[in-house]
């Protein structure tokens, strides 16, 4: 069964994946300023990354091959669905209350708009990815919901030494009393102005 990995995004040291205006500031500088070129999925893509070899080797070990992505409507709207071309993997599942009615790529893009919740989106994504690929789950509201529902296998945090003070939380808006304990990270890798953390998440019994 495919593994669900949350959070290939970068995050500030105070826990935000974007500021209040959805700006990312220097969060991805580590993935654009190195001398090793790579892509999230390992397949040729339009927008390759460039990092140090240390960061490249960490990403490649965590994401041997991304089959598809699960994300929320906010990210879709901010990126305009990357003009219908998935930024990673072969398909994107967008969790939304209402699919867009005027997106110009709707008929041709490999995007599925899921209106019955994150659990359904992950179920469809895992079926699409199969046994030998991973599901990349976006951090933020959708990722946080999935984590609290026990649907996440691993959490990856690429922590950048910057403080935003406020913004879009990596784990979404936690409700009063919400606690999701982690053990010590399974891996800690220090890159150039980024610390890569990998946490294994214990799933509750089915």
Protein Blocks (a to p, Z undefined) as FASTA:
>chain_A
ZZddehiaccdfkopabdfkopakjmlmmmmmccbdcdfkopacfbdcdddfklmmmmmm
mmmbafbdcddfklmmmnnonnopafbdjbdcdddfbdcfkbfklmmpccdddfebjklm
mmmmmmmnommbccdddehjklmmmmmnopafbdcdddddddehiacdfklpadehiacd
ddddfbdcddehiacdddddddddZZ
